[in-house]
Amino acid sequence: MSWNFLSTTALAEAAAPPPGPSFMEMLILPLGLLVVMYFFIIRPQARKSREHQQLLQSLKVGDEVVTSGGIIGKIKSIADSFVTLESMNSTFKIVTSNIAGYTKKQELKTN
């Protein structure tokens, strides 16, 4: 019985380890993750940024907009990087990039 144990141990030591994956096989997973990140993260963010820039360029006096802080108002005047909004008898000077979009009423008028 002890000889049987020794022979299986000797056979196990004689076997060569399996070969590792090739260089190309190791690159498949990281490249696949980069492709997935591009289509699910980078591309939609770039599209959203492009749409926001188009929104900011199409602003005109009298448009009713919503800011990123939730203030709803009509554009009273537009300067280089600031917009003056009028909301409930108050005026606010807001950085143009903080305008999130048109109000629902304004979106229906433009469509």
C-alpha positions as CSV (number, residue, x, y, z in Angstrom):
1,M,0.0,0.0,0.0
2,S,2.8,2.4,0.7
3,W,4.3,1.6,-2.7
4,N,1.1,2.6,-4.4
5,F,1.2,6.0,-2.6
6,L,4.8,6.6,-3.7
7,S,4.1,5.8,-7.3
8,T,1.2,8.2,-7.6
9,T,3.3,11.0,-6.1
10,A,6.1,10.3,-8.5
11,L,3.8,10.4,-11.5
12,A,2.3,13.7,-10.3
13,E,5.7,15.3,-10.0
14,A,6.7,14.2,-13.5
15,A,3.7,15.9,-15.3
16,A,4.5,19.2,-16.9
17,P,2.4,22.2,-16.0
18,P,-0.2,23.3,-18.5
19,P,1.0,26.1,-20.9
20,G,-0.2,29.6,-20.0
21,P,-2.3,31.7,-22.3
22,S,-0.6,33.4,-25.2
23,F,0.0,37.2,-25.4
24,M,-3.0,37.7,-27.7
25,E,-5.3,35.7,-25.4
26,M,-4.3,37.9,-22.5
27,L,-5.2,41.1,-24.5
28,I,-8.7,40.0,-25.5
29,L,-10.3,40.8,-22.1
30,P,-8.8,44.3,-21.6
31,L,-9.5,45.3,-25.2
32,G,-13.1,44.1,-24.8
33,L,-13.5,46.2,-21.7
34,L,-12.2,49.3,-23.4
35,V,-14.7,48.8,-26.3
36,V,-17.6,48.3,-23.8
37,M,-16.5,51.5,-21.9
38,Y,-16.4,53.5,-25.1
39,F,-19.9,52.5,-26.2
40,F,-21.6,52.8,-22.7
41,I,-19.7,55.7,-21.1
42,I,-17.6,57.8,-23.4
43,R,-19.8,58.0,-26.5
44,P,-23.1,58.9,-24.7
45,Q,-21.3,61.6,-22.6
46,A,-19.8,63.2,-25.7
47,R,-23.3,63.2,-27.3
48,K,-24.9,64.8,-24.3
49,S,-22.1,67.5,-24.2
50,R,-22.6,68.2,-27.9
51,E,-26.4,68.6,-27.4
52,H,-25.8,70.9,-24.4
53,Q,-23.5,73.1,-26.5
54,Q,-26.2,73.3,-29.2
55,L,-28.8,74.3,-26.6
56,L,-26.6,77.1,-25.3
57,Q,-25.9,78.4,-28.8
58,S,-29.6,78.5,-29.7
59,L,-30.7,80.5,-26.6
60,K,-32.4,83.8,-27.4
61,V,-34.2,86.5,-25.4
62,G,-37.6,85.5,-24.3
63,D,-36.9,81.8,-24.0
64,E,-38.2,80.1,-20.8
65,V,-35.4,77.9,-19.4
66,V,-34.5,75.8,-16.3
67,T,-31.2,76.2,-14.6
68,S,-29.2,73.3,-13.1
69,G,-30.2,74.7,-9.7
70,G,-33.9,74.4,-10.6
71,I,-34.7,78.1,-11.2
72,I,-37.3,78.6,-13.9
73,G,-37.2,81.9,-15.7
74,K,-37.4,83.9,-18.9
75,I,-34.2,85.1,-20.5
76,K,-34.0,88.9,-20.2
77,S,-30.6,89.4,-21.8
78,I,-27.6,87.4,-23.0
79,A,-24.0,88.4,-22.6
80,D,-20.8,86.5,-23.5
81,S,-20.8,84.0,-20.6
82,F,-23.8,85.3,-18.5
83,V,-27.5,85.2,-18.9
84,T,-30.0,87.4,-17.0
85,L,-33.1,85.6,-16.0
86,E,-36.4,87.1,-14.8
87,S,-38.4,84.9,-12.4
88,M,-41.3,86.1,-10.3
89,N,-40.3,89.8,-10.4
90,S,-36.7,89.0,-9.6
91,T,-33.7,89.0,-11.9
92,F,-30.7,86.7,-11.6
93,K,-27.4,86.8,-13.4
94,I,-26.4,83.2,-14.2
95,V,-23.5,81.6,-15.9
96,T,-24.6,80.3,-19.3
97,S,-23.3,76.8,-18.8
98,N,-25.6,76.4,-15.8
99,I,-28.7,76.4,-18.0
100,A,-30.0,72.8,-18.1
101,G,-32.7,73.1,-20.8
102,Y,-36.0,74.6,-21.9
103,T,-39.1,74.3,-19.8
104,K,-41.8,71.9,-21.0
105,K,-43.8,74.7,-22.5
106,Q,-40.9,76.0,-24.5
107,E,-40.1,72.4,-25.8
108,L,-43.6,72.0,-27.1
109,K,-43.4,75.4,-29.0
110,T,-40.2,74.5,-30.7
111,N,-41.4,71.0,-31.9
